Amino acid sequence: MGFPHEFSGHQTKQSLVYDLQEPYRWLADVSVIVTFESGVLDMKDFNFLGGDYRYHIEVEAKRRFLQLLKDRFNSGVKHNGKAWKWDTVILNKTQELGRFLLDKSGQIDFKEPHPSLQRSDTEELRKRILELTQIQAKEFGIGRSTLHYLRKCARKSSSFALHQCTLKKLVRSTSLPNRRRGVQ
């Protein structure tokens, strides 16, 4: 039995499972976006099968996507003062729903924890990377090859990830007085 997804004779009998996936669908949606933005998947990984508008994904591409999806489900989130993995959160929320349906609990909350979907590669950070000189980078402990890689990523329109230590160095560098951050 489901709530938004009704059971019908011609559909699967797992309508409640479909209901449970809805609050966490964003995990898959974000994974798909990241997969295409990062270049893990591209349209060349899909084959058109014919007149019914279906595409087939290559086996190796499917493995790459599933690994990224697995990483997303295993990523951490703060909930009730602890660090949890999303797969554990989903399991606990499912158990919470079961207790609610059996009248063992009077409440259920699918709002918490909520996702934090902030990108680390903001326009301001991209601009900062592109304006950073070799001398400044060296002062902040950012190596030449790292700076080259960061500039290459900052010029592209797709998202990119920064190691936390590099991000801290870049953020720290923006808080210094302008005389120390002069542009060559």
N, C-alpha and C positions, 0 to 999 in steps of 0.2 A: 504494500500500500504506500502510495506516495502522496505528497501534498500538491505541489505544482505539477508534477508529472503523474498523470493518472495511469492506472493499469487498464489495459484493454486486451482483448483476446488475441489480437494480431501483433501485439508488441511484446517485448520481453517482460518478464514478471518482476523485474528489478527496479521498479519506479522509485522506490525509496533510495536506492543507491544513486540514481540520477539526481534526486533532491539533495543528497549529501555532497555531491560534487560541486554544486552551484556556488557555495560560499568560497570555494578554493579553486574555481575555474581560472582565476587570474594567474595562478602559478603556471599553468600550461600556456595561457595567452602571452604572458611576459616571456616565457621560454621561447616561444615561436618568434616573437619580435627580436629578442636578443640573438637568436640563431641566425636570422637573416641579416640583421645589422652587423654582426661580427664576421659574417662570411662563412660560418660553419656550414650553412646550407645556402644553395643558390638554385635558381630555376633549372640549371643543368642537371640537378639531382632528381628531377621529376620527368617522367615519360607520360605523354598523352596517350590514352588507351583507345580513343575512338569517339564515336558519335554520342556517347552518353555523358560526355564532359567529365570523365574521371581521369585522375592522374595517379600514376604509380610512383612511389618513392623508392629510390635505389636502396639496396640492403645496407650498404656501408653508410649512406647518408642517414638512414633510419637509426643505425647504431650511434652515430654522432649526436643526433637529436635526443635520443633516449638518455645518453650520458648527461647531456646538458639539463634535461628535465629531472633526472635523478639528483643532480647537484642542486637544483632549485628546491626540490622537496627536502633535501638534507641540509639546506641552509638554515641558519639560526634565526630565532626571533625571541625577543624578550617578552615573557608572559608570566604573570604572578611572581615577579621578582627573580625569575630563573631564565636561563637560556635554554630554549627548546628547539627541536627540529620540527619543520612543518609537518612531516609525516606523523610525529608523535602528537602534535596539536590536533590533527585530523582524527587520529584514533581516540584521543580524550574527548573531543567534541561529539564523536559518534556514540561513545559510552554515555556521555551527558544526555544526549537525545534519547538513548534507550532508557535511562533512569527516569527521564521526564515522561516518556510514553507509558511506562509502567507505574506511574504515580509515586515513584520513590523520590522524586525531586519536584519542587514547585516552580522551577525556573530553568531557562536555557538561554545561553548567550552566544550567538554566532558572530557578534560584532567584534569581540576581542579574542585573540589579538588581531589587530588590523595590519595590513601590509604597509611597509615603508618602501615606496618606489621612487626614491630620489636618486637621480643620476649624479655621479661624481664628476662627470665631464661637462660642467656648465660652460656657458659662453664666456663668462668672466675668467674661468680657469684656462680655457683654450687661449684666450687673449694673453693671459699672463705667461703661458708657456711659449707662445710665439714671440713675445717681447723679451723674454729672458735671454741674456747674453751668456756666452761661455764663461766669462769671468764671474758673473753673478751665480751661475749654476755651480761653479766650483766652490764658491764661498758657502753655498748652502749644502754642499756635500752631494751634489747631483753630478754624476759622471758624464763624460762626453757622449758615450754611446746611448745612455739613458735619455739625455737631452735630445739627441738626434731622433730616437724612437718617439719621444713625446711630441716633438714638433711634427713628425710624420703623421701621427694619430690626430693631432689637433687640427691639421689642415683638412682632414677628411670630414664628411658630414655624419658618418656613422659613429655610434657610441664607442667608447673605449674605457677600460678599467685601469685604475691606478693602484699601485701597491700603497698600503696605508702609510708606510714610512715616507715615500716620495710625496704623497699628498700632503702630509704634515710639513715637509720641507717647503713645498710650494705655498701653502697657506701661511706659514711663518714668514716667508720671504715677502708676502704682500703687506705684512704689518710693519715692515721696516720703513724708516723715513726715506723719502724720495731721493735724497742725496746719495744713499747707499745703493739705490736701485736704478741709477742712471742708465739710460739706453745708449748703446754705442752707435 
